[in-house]
Amino acid sequence: MRRCAIGLIGWGTVGGGVLDILHRDAAMLRDRVGLDLRVSRIVTRTPGRLPASAAHGGGVSSDIADITGDPTIDVVVHAVGGTGAAKDLLLACLAAGKPVVTANKALIAEHGDELFAAAAAAGVPIAFEAAVAGGIPVIAALRDGLVANRIDAIHAILNGTCNYILTMMEQAEQDFAEALAAAQGLGYAEADPTLDIDGTDTAHKLAILARIAAAAAVPVSAIRVEGIQAITSDDIASAARLGCRIKLIATARRTTAGLDLHVAPTLVPLDHPLAAVMRNHNGVFVEASNAGPQLFTGQGAGALPTASAVLADVVDVLIGRAAATSRHFSLFAGGTQPRTVGEAEEITGSYARFLVPDRSGVLAGIARILGDRGISVQSLHQDRPAADGRAIIEVLTHPSRGGDFLAAVAAIDAAGLTAKPTVTLRRL
Amino acid sequence: MRRCAIGLIGWGTVGGGVLDILHRDAAMLRDRVGLDLRVSRIVTRTPGRLPASAAHGGGVSSDIADITGDPTIDVVVHAVGGTGAAKDLLLACLAAGKPVVTANKALIAEHGDELFAAAAAAGVPIAFEAAVAGGIPVIAALRDGLVANRIDAIHAILNGTCNYILTMMEQAEQDFAEALAAAQGLGYAEADPTLDIDGTDTAHKLAILARIAAAAAVPVSAIRVEGIQAITSDDIASAARLGCRIKLIATARRTTAGLDLHVAPTLVPLDHPLAAVMRNHNGVFVEASNAGPQLFTGQGAGALPTASAVLADVVDVLIGRAAATSRHFSLFAGGTQPRTVGEAEEITGSYARFLVPDRSGVLAGIARILGDRGISVQSLHQDRPAADGRAIIEVLTHPSRGGDFLAAVAAIDAAGLTAKPTVTLRRL
């Protein structure tokens, strides 16, 4: 039985999950892969809160040198958030020749080139399965399982907080604030949920998926990002009438003009596989050129799902698979960046909800402006006017250039045909 | 650029798919993993049907010695069906020290112990991602991605022919024969579809999944198998009334009594993720102890999806990952077999459709027999009698021992309460 020593940096949700699984399942891992895994050193800013016995042999401290300087440590689990000190800690481990497993999506997304270059220089791998979609092994699926495919598109639900909020708004008829509070009560949302609901967290994960799928550096800044903070109960109701659900969808898609990268609340038809991904689950839908469409769903966050992915990476490192992978898959882009297409060029089906005064000619006016600009209507629905005389007209379009559609909607608003600025959504 | 030579045995659907992908996507693979993959030798029973130029350099022949005796061949793609000659060919390659990639599920399921022992003796890996669920990388997910989990249950749709037939019976209201003919017309079903529709093919795949998930040899003979050949339009209609779909489900589940292994037509509630797996797609639902529930769906068969998985394995072999895996994951059980539970002990929700004469006391009689045997009814539905005076009573039960339920149904039939033998189904 080979004994393996893990150095753990950080003792938050992910680090705690790793300790929990090793405490309970070490014998299972010994049986399954012949490795005796132990955390021999924990480095945390608050070592006093942990008993020294939490780490086997080595103990608990606050000095990274206790890991980088310890020749007995085989692999480092980097379970630290943020992109400041977290980056320095990761680089220090690489410089010391330690393979690193991290769950830090922001760090990989924003500093991937620097980190992978440092890893290549040090001759050690960085593994990061846990950085995207928690316990779902989707990094390995895209990079290894689908290696013989061009990845034509990824559409993914990557933030459990947003998906839980949208699920509750639909199923429990809660408004946004109620649903957010419910998510916080269950621990799905942070006390400050800004980076979840504004789409930033999803964009970080999309940048990582796109880097693997497109084999190119995808800067986070190239991703157009809208969050779900403006979604109202009216939007949820409109989606239901159209046989759709609203999901926060991260898209990376090859087009003839370049890579279409965006995060946006999107109408997902109920018969699309992603529509069935509910509550705090994540789902990654991949269009692979040879394998065809695939869907991966499961828990995208939480201590144990994330630690499950971390420990899969630890095993990959210890048995030599991670090194074999990093020798062959260059995740360091070396300066090349794909051309990305902007919203104006994006080809998408679209939705608009017009609030209109009850007077003749409005419907004809809207239809004429859409037609003049080459927007092909797939379906149109007009409700009876409300007591105030205003009516709602909903339009679903066939795919068109996003810029053309938004310009048409702006023209409709500018022509005085609507009673307030028109709500638009993309459609999957 | 490292040149790698593949020896291909068999030139059917899978072998053709491998040639197609390498013909079209060789440059993509070079860019992505730095390997220049070529099929340098094809061995087939019908070499005359292929031009020698189909293989780079080596040519086409019918003699396996042209692969086993060729020191330049790095890896063998074994794309031969059956368990007779196919086994000898695979063993010959192992004996010659060649790593082997195979898509042959029957061979791995029925002779896995012998094959993995031979591979271990030869010090080369056998890779078989393509043997289960086609292009979906589910072997790697279970073995590697979920390594830090006890797999508590797998419920899977593993045969695209059956799933297509069941989908058409529901959506196009075809009867079984019409749906089968449609599947054959689309190439989803073989001319002789027996092994698909009787559940044998699904059982082979389940045996492989269970071997990995339970880390133990699971003989195909331990799997209770029912096919879909007896499913009628009445069953499909009943399922719809109950908010379910009928799917051919392969189950491997840990219970306190042992491993529950069965393949059977099963009522799947519409809100279960597997209910959304339609047409010829496969779906694998996994309950993992730390990562939680996960679902993987996609194309489970066909030339390109299967070849996608084969080539992922080829890359794994060539960059050393497959060898690292096979050194650590013992798939050769060495004589241990898990205890498996029989139908009598299986804990399952059940369904029965009783055709009853229209006379008083029948419903009470059925309810009494179920109650006496400890079967707890979840819902009961009685239609108005048809013109012939007979009525249908449908019962869904809470989970109970399958043996108790079947005994109760037999007692109900024996008591003369029913007009014909009662139809039963499991419920997911």
HADDOCK unambig.tbl for C-alpha pairs under 7 A between the chains (distance, minus, plus):
assign (segid A and resid 29 and name CA) (segid B and resid 148 and name CA) 6.53 0.50 0.50
assign (segid A and resid 32 and name CA) (segid B and resid 329 and name CA) 6.28 0.50 0.50
assign (segid A and resid 33 and name CA) (segid B and resid 328 and name CA) 4.89 0.50 0.50
assign (segid A and resid 33 and name CA) (segid B and resid 329 and name CA) 5.39 0.50 0.50
assign (segid A and resid 34 and name CA) (segid B and resid 328 and name CA) 6.22 0.50 0.50
assign (segid A and resid 135 and name CA) (segid B and resid 291 and name CA) 4.93 0.50 0.50
assign (segid A and resid 137 and name CA) (segid B and resid 141 and name CA) 6.26 0.50 0.50
assign (segid A and resid 137 and name CA) (segid B and resid 145 and name CA) 5.23 0.50 0.50
assign (segid A and resid 141 and name CA) (segid B and resid 137 and name CA) 6.25 0.50 0.50
assign (segid A and resid 144 and name CA) (segid B and resid 312 and name CA) 6.33 0.50 0.50
assign (segid A and resid 145 and name CA) (segid B and resid 137 and name CA) 5.23 0.50 0.50
assign (segid A and resid 145 and name CA) (segid B and resid 309 and name CA) 6.68 0.50 0.50
assign (segid A and resid 145 and name CA) (segid B and resid 312 and name CA) 5.49 0.50 0.50
assign (segid A and resid 146 and name CA) (segid B and resid 308 and name CA) 6.78 0.50 0.50
assign (segid A and resid 146 and name CA) (segid B and resid 312 and name CA) 6.59 0.50 0.50
assign (segid A and resid 147 and name CA) (segid B and resid 312 and name CA) 5.81 0.50 0.50
assign (segid A and resid 148 and name CA) (segid B and resid 29 and name CA) 6.55 0.50 0.50
assign (segid A and resid 148 and name CA) (segid B and resid 308 and name CA) 5.55 0.50 0.50
assign (segid A and resid 148 and name CA) (segid B and resid 311 and name CA) 6.19 0.50 0.50
assign (segid A and resid 148 and name CA) (segid B and resid 312 and name CA) 6.26 0.50 0.50
assign (segid A and resid 149 and name CA) (segid B and resid 308 and name CA) 6.98 0.50 0.50
assign (segid A and resid 273 and name CA) (segid B and resid 276 and name CA) 6.93 0.50 0.50
assign (segid A and resid 276 and name CA) (segid B and resid 273 and name CA) 6.92 0.50 0.50
assign (segid A and resid 290 and name CA) (segid B and resid 304 and name CA) 5.17 0.50 0.50
assign (segid A and resid 290 and name CA) (segid B and resid 305 and name CA) 5.56 0.50 0.50
assign (segid A and resid 290 and name CA) (segid B and resid 308 and name CA) 6.11 0.50 0.50
assign (segid A and resid 291 and name CA) (segid B and resid 135 and name CA) 4.94 0.50 0.50
assign (segid A and resid 291 and name CA) (segid B and resid 299 and name CA) 6.65 0.50 0.50
assign (segid A and resid 291 and name CA) (segid B and resid 304 and name CA) 6.13 0.50 0.50
assign (segid A and resid 291 and name CA) (segid B and resid 305 and name CA) 3.83 0.50 0.50
assign (segid A and resid 291 and name CA) (segid B and resid 308 and name CA) 5.79 0.50 0.50
assign (segid A and resid 292 and name CA) (segid B and resid 298 and name CA) 6.95 0.50 0.50
assign (segid A and resid 292 and name CA) (segid B and resid 299 and name CA) 6.38 0.50 0.50
assign (segid A and resid 292 and name CA) (segid B and resid 305 and name CA) 6.68 0.50 0.50
assign (segid A and resid 293 and name CA) (segid B and resid 298 and name CA) 5.75 0.50 0.50
assign (segid A and resid 294 and name CA) (segid B and resid 297 and name CA) 5.43 0.50 0.50
assign (segid A and resid 294 and name CA) (segid B and resid 298 and name CA) 4.36 0.50 0.50
assign (segid A and resid 295 and name CA) (segid B and resid 296 and name CA) 5.67 0.50 0.50
assign (segid A and resid 295 and name CA) (segid B and resid 297 and name CA) 5.10 0.50 0.50
assign (segid A and resid 295 and name CA) (segid B and resid 298 and name CA) 6.54 0.50 0.50
assign (segid A and resid 296 and name CA) (segid B and resid 295 and name CA) 5.68 0.50 0.50
assign (segid A and resid 296 and name CA) (segid B and resid 296 and name CA) 4.73 0.50 0.50
assign (segid A and resid 296 and name CA) (segid B and resid 297 and name CA) 6.70 0.50 0.50
assign (segid A and resid 297 and name CA) (segid B and resid 294 and name CA) 5.44 0.50 0.50
assign (segid A and resid 297 and name CA) (segid B and resid 295 and name CA) 5.10 0.50 0.50
assign (segid A and resid 297 and name CA) (segid B and resid 296 and name CA) 6.69 0.50 0.50
assign (segid A and resid 298 and name CA) (segid B and resid 292 and name CA) 6.95 0.50 0.50
assign (segid A and resid 298 and name CA) (segid B and resid 293 and name CA) 5.74 0.50 0.50
assign (segid A and resid 298 and name CA) (segid B and resid 294 and name CA) 4.35 0.50 0.50
assign (segid A and resid 298 and name CA) (segid B and resid 295 and name CA) 6.54 0.50 0.50
assign (segid A and resid 299 and name CA) (segid B and resid 291 and name CA) 6.65 0.50 0.50
assign (segid A and resid 299 and name CA) (segid B and resid 292 and name CA) 6.40 0.50 0.50
assign (segid A and resid 304 and name CA) (segid B and resid 290 and name CA) 5.17 0.50 0.50
assign (segid A and resid 304 and name CA) (segid B and resid 291 and name CA) 6.13 0.50 0.50
assign (segid A and resid 305 and name CA) (segid B and resid 290 and name CA) 5.56 0.50 0.50
assign (segid A and resid 305 and name CA) (segid B and resid 291 and name CA) 3.83 0.50 0.50
assign (segid A and resid 305 and name CA) (segid B and resid 292 and name CA) 6.69 0.50 0.50
assign (segid A and resid 308 and name CA) (segid B and resid 146 and name CA) 6.78 0.50 0.50
assign (segid A and resid 308 and name CA) (segid B and resid 148 and name CA) 5.55 0.50 0.50
assign (segid A and resid 308 and name CA) (segid B and resid 149 and name CA) 6.99 0.50 0.50
assign (segid A and resid 308 and name CA) (segid B and resid 290 and name CA) 6.11 0.50 0.50
assign (segid A and resid 308 and name CA) (segid B and resid 291 and name CA) 5.80 0.50 0.50
assign (segid A and resid 309 and name CA) (segid B and resid 145 and name CA) 6.68 0.50 0.50
assign (segid A and resid 311 and name CA) (segid B and resid 148 and name CA) 6.20 0.50 0.50
assign (segid A and resid 312 and name CA) (segid B and resid 144 and name CA) 6.33 0.50 0.50
assign (segid A and resid 312 and name CA) (segid B and resid 145 and name CA) 5.49 0.50 0.50
assign (segid A and resid 312 and name CA) (segid B and resid 146 and name CA) 6.59 0.50 0.50
assign (segid A and resid 312 and name CA) (segid B and resid 147 and name CA) 5.81 0.50 0.50
assign (segid A and resid 312 and name CA) (segid B and resid 148 and name CA) 6.25 0.50 0.50
assign (segid A and resid 319 and name CA) (segid B and resid 324 and name CA) 6.02 0.50 0.50
assign (segid A and resid 320 and name CA) (segid B and resid 324 and name CA) 6.33 0.50 0.50
assign (segid A and resid 321 and name CA) (segid B and resid 321 and name CA) 5.03 0.50 0.50
assign (segid A and resid 321 and name CA) (segid B and resid 324 and name CA) 6.32 0.50 0.50
assign (segid A and resid 324 and name CA) (segid B and resid 319 and name CA) 6.02 0.50 0.50
assign (segid A and resid 324 and name CA) (segid B and resid 320 and name CA) 6.30 0.50 0.50
assign (segid A and resid 324 and name CA) (segid B and resid 321 and name CA) 6.30 0.50 0.50
assign (segid A and resid 328 and name CA) (segid B and resid 33 and name CA) 4.88 0.50 0.50
assign (segid A and resid 328 and name CA) (segid B and resid 34 and name CA) 6.20 0.50 0.50
assign (segid A and resid 329 and name CA) (segid B and resid 32 and name CA) 6.27 0.50 0.50
assign (segid A and resid 329 and name CA) (segid B and resid 33 and name CA) 5.37 0.50 0.50
